[in-house]
Amino acid sequence: MMKAILVLLCCVVAWPLSAQVSTDSPVDVLRQPGGWEKMVFIGGGTTVDSTPSGQNLVVGFRLGRIMTEEHGPGILRGTFELAGDVIPLDEYWINGGQYSGGIDPVVFKWNFTSGDKVAPYFAAVGGALFSHHNLPPGDTSQINFTSGPEIGAQIFGKGRNSWDIMLKAYHLSNASIGNHNPGLNANIQVMLGYTWH
């Protein structure tokens, strides 16, 4: 009986330590605070239930830093990442082509790190978009603001780098700095990225 209690006690004491054993999986790069992520991405999207309607093509770069150790239970276990995007091309087609570019200085990202080869994530993204003509066309503004959620997954191969697939839903508005603010109320964007760690 005493041996059984001793074995049980050892198991209980050692159980939290088992979570700290290195798994040698590629997802480990997302489990370590202070790690950097550098991503290039390309994608496109369309407005949904919005007037005016339009489509866009986006090309950008993301730089992120893992800020925390893993937290949370089971499949919710993950790390918090703070990132930002630079978007040199965000071409809109609304009554003709409209060049714009921008930045997303706010990317709050939660990496779900319970897997070994795939790490899904959820992010809240906010930024500004600058165009050479008013966007949407009309008596609006050349400066717009974007905000919305993004979900995605980093798919690792044999190394520390990953292919990323992303789906972003966002709202575009000039926040009434223009005379009119029709905005683009609902936009859906699908993107493909490649990340170096």
Buried (B, 14 or more C-beta within 10 A) or exposed (E): EEEEEEEEEEEEEEEEEEEEEEEEBBBBBBBEEEBEBBBBBEBBBBBEEBEBBBBBBBBBBBBBBBBBEBEEEEEEBBBBBBBBBBBEBBBBEBEEEBEBBBBBEBBBBBBBBBBEEBBBBBBEBBBBBBBEBBBBBBEBBBBBBBBBEBEBBBBBEEEBBBEBBBBBBBBBBBEEEBEEBBBBBBBBBEBBBEBEB
